[in-house]
Amino acid sequence: MPRQVVLPNDGFLTYMLSELQAVAGKNVTLPVSGNSMRPFLNGENNEVLLVATSTIHVGDVVLAETQPGRYVLHRVVAIEAGIITLRGDGNLANEYCKTENIKATALGFYRNGSKQLDSTQDLKWRIYSWLWMRLYPVRRYLLFILYPHIPNCLRK
């Protein structure tokens, strides 16, 4: 059985990103944790395939350092004067960073333990991205329906 080593996120990501930047065209696959990219990345056993990038577009999913040592995998919702507005698909609030804090762009995702890559260039992903970004005004209601957070004491 392979030995598993657990490292703090910031140290691990710093190392992986330095490796990514060292070789043009190199990519890395990292595990995804958290729920900020629901509903597309839901639960455990998700991974993202990342590549270093010099161009960023609205709609791209990027790995960004929003504060020193704090990384998020979120979607770019706006680019204005070197300030990037980010929002996780499962989030309602925005986060911000500078252009130089974008560390990598997602090439695709391995969802729910699958070995099949869901590429960000595939038609399925592009339709999902286009639709989900435009549903922002009603997203809170859709997320509530998909992931109800009603306390058990109120469910009768």
MOPE-V597230 format. One record per residue. N is the residue number from 1. RES is the residue in three letters. D_LAST is the distance of its C-alpha to the last C-alpha in Angstrom with 1 decimal. Layout:
n=N res=RES d_last=D_LAST
n=N res=RES d_last=D_LAST
This chain:
n=1 res=MET d_last=46.4
n=2 res=PRO d_last=46.8
n=3 res=ARG d_last=46.4
n=4 res=GLN d_last=43.6
n=5 res=VAL d_last=44.4
n=6 res=VAL d_last=41.8
n=7 res=LEU d_last=43.2
n=8 res=PRO d_last=41.8
n=9 res=ASN d_last=40.6
n=10 res=ASP d_last=43.3
n=11 res=GLY d_last=46.2
n=12 res=PHE d_last=45.2
n=13 res=LEU d_last=44.7
n=14 res=THR d_last=47.9
n=15 res=TYR d_last=49.8
n=16 res=MET d_last=48.2
n=17 res=LEU d_last=48.9
n=18 res=SER d_last=52.5
n=19 res=GLU d_last=53.0
n=20 res=LEU d_last=51.5
n=21 res=GLN d_last=53.9
n=22 res=ALA d_last=56.9
n=23 res=VAL d_last=57.2
n=24 res=ALA d_last=57.0
n=25 res=GLY d_last=54.7
n=26 res=LYS d_last=53.2
n=27 res=ASN d_last=49.4
n=28 res=VAL d_last=46.9
n=29 res=THR d_last=43.6
n=30 res=LEU d_last=41.0
n=31 res=PRO d_last=37.5
n=32 res=VAL d_last=34.7
n=33 res=SER d_last=31.9
n=34 res=GLY d_last=29.1
n=35 res=ASN d_last=26.8
n=36 res=SER d_last=28.9
n=37 res=MET d_last=30.1
n=38 res=ARG d_last=26.9
n=39 res=PRO d_last=26.4
n=40 res=PHE d_last=30.0
n=41 res=LEU d_last=30.1
n=42 res=ASN d_last=26.8
n=43 res=GLY d_last=26.5
n=44 res=GLU d_last=29.4
n=45 res=ASN d_last=32.7
n=46 res=ASN d_last=33.8
n=47 res=GLU d_last=37.4
n=48 res=VAL d_last=39.3
n=49 res=LEU d_last=43.0
n=50 res=LEU d_last=44.7
n=51 res=VAL d_last=48.2
n=52 res=ALA d_last=50.1
n=53 res=THR d_last=50.6
n=54 res=SER d_last=52.8
n=55 res=THR d_last=51.2
n=56 res=ILE d_last=47.7
n=57 res=HIS d_last=46.1
n=58 res=VAL d_last=43.1
n=59 res=GLY d_last=40.4
n=60 res=ASP d_last=41.7
n=61 res=VAL d_last=39.5
n=62 res=VAL d_last=41.4
n=63 res=LEU d_last=41.4
n=64 res=ALA d_last=42.1
n=65 res=GLU d_last=42.9
n=66 res=THR d_last=41.2
n=67 res=GLN d_last=42.4
n=68 res=PRO d_last=44.9
n=69 res=GLY d_last=43.4
n=70 res=ARG d_last=40.0
n=71 res=TYR d_last=39.7
n=72 res=VAL d_last=37.1
n=73 res=LEU d_last=36.9
n=74 res=HIS d_last=36.0
n=75 res=ARG d_last=37.2
n=76 res=VAL d_last=40.0
n=77 res=VAL d_last=39.0
n=78 res=ALA d_last=42.2
n=79 res=ILE d_last=45.7
n=80 res=GLU d_last=47.7
n=81 res=ALA d_last=50.9
n=82 res=GLY d_last=50.1
n=83 res=ILE d_last=46.6
n=84 res=ILE d_last=43.9
n=85 res=THR d_last=40.4
n=86 res=LEU d_last=37.8
n=87 res=ARG d_last=34.1
n=88 res=GLY d_last=31.9
n=89 res=ASP d_last=30.3
n=90 res=GLY d_last=26.9
n=91 res=ASN d_last=27.9
n=92 res=LEU d_last=28.1
n=93 res=ALA d_last=30.9
n=94 res=ASN d_last=34.5
n=95 res=GLU d_last=36.8
n=96 res=TYR d_last=40.6
n=97 res=CYS d_last=43.6
n=98 res=LYS d_last=47.3
n=99 res=THR d_last=48.7
n=100 res=GLU d_last=50.4
n=101 res=ASN d_last=47.0
n=102 res=ILE d_last=46.0
n=103 res=LYS d_last=46.8
n=104 res=ALA d_last=46.1
n=105 res=THR d_last=44.6
n=106 res=ALA d_last=42.3
n=107 res=LEU d_last=44.2
n=108 res=GLY d_last=41.2
n=109 res=PHE d_last=38.3
n=110 res=TYR d_last=37.7
n=111 res=ARG d_last=34.0
n=112 res=ASN d_last=31.9
n=113 res=GLY d_last=35.1
n=114 res=SER d_last=37.1
n=115 res=LYS d_last=40.9
n=116 res=GLN d_last=41.0
n=117 res=LEU d_last=41.4
n=118 res=ASP d_last=39.4
n=119 res=SER d_last=42.2
n=120 res=THR d_last=41.7
n=121 res=GLN d_last=44.6
n=122 res=ASP d_last=43.0
n=123 res=LEU d_last=42.0
n=124 res=LYS d_last=38.4
n=125 res=TRP d_last=38.1
n=126 res=ARG d_last=40.0
n=127 res=ILE d_last=37.9
n=128 res=TYR d_last=34.6
n=129 res=SER d_last=36.2
n=130 res=TRP d_last=37.5
n=131 res=LEU d_last=34.3
n=132 res=TRP d_last=32.0
n=133 res=MET d_last=34.4
n=134 res=ARG d_last=34.4
n=135 res=LEU d_last=30.6
n=136 res=TYR d_last=30.5
n=137 res=PRO d_last=29.7
n=138 res=VAL d_last=26.4
n=139 res=ARG d_last=25.8
n=140 res=ARG d_last=23.1
n=141 res=TYR d_last=20.9
n=142 res=LEU d_last=21.9
n=143 res=LEU d_last=21.2
n=144 res=PHE d_last=17.7
n=145 res=ILE d_last=17.1
n=146 res=LEU d_last=19.0
n=147 res=TYR d_last=17.6
n=148 res=PRO d_last=14.2
n=149 res=HIS d_last=14.1
n=150 res=ILE d_last=10.8
n=151 res=PRO d_last=10.4
n=152 res=ASN d_last=8.0
n=153 res=CYS d_last=7.4
n=154 res=LEU d_last=6.1
n=155 res=ARG d_last=3.8
n=156 res=LYS d_last=0.0
